[in-house]
Amino acid sequence: MNRPILNIDEIEFEPWRHGKKYEARPGQIARRIGARKLGYGLAVLPPGKCAFPRHSHRVNEEMFFVLEGTGELRVGDARHPIRAGDAIACPPGGPETAHQIVNTGDSELKYLAVSTMQYPEIVEYPDSGKFGVRAIDDDAGGKPRVFRYNGRAEASLDYWDGED
């Protein structure tokens, strides 16, 4: 069994970026300490950046706790200022629950992200009209196995397509 404790100074960050808008240093916590039904990690966003496109989950619920910095939470069509000490609930739903955290401050924005880990999951991206299907399980050796499909509803096939 994994050690059930991880100090914040032991988190290993994996920096990434996409285009001009998306950049983050996420650090995994959950798997390192043996979590099975909740996912949690620490995210660090540079000024002016966000980690992910605005999205909603049909199955999973997320919670964020801001540790340092300031920013903005987009939920549905609303925008809310956020700062250190704020707890944020993002329940499952449709476009009305679509959310995104943006660092609008002058220093790094650090937050703890916690999520239920139920699969399969459908994620919708209302700004781009996309959706994603996700499934994660472990292979026979205990390593994570990920199924991921992104698409747009207008490209959907009929249920009976190819079933003659």
SULMOVEN-V936161 format. One record per helix or strand. SS is the DSSP state (H for helix, E for strand). FROM is the first residue (numbers start at 1). TO is the last residue. If there is no record, write none. Layout:
# SULMOVEN-V936161
ss={SS SS}
from={FROM FROM}
to={TO TO}
This chain:
# SULMOVEN-V936161
ss={H E E H E E E E E E E H E E E E E H}
from={8 13 22 31 38 50 55 62 70 78 87 95 99 109 121 130 144 153}
to={10 18 28 33 45 50 57 68 75 83 90 97 102 116 125 138 152 155}
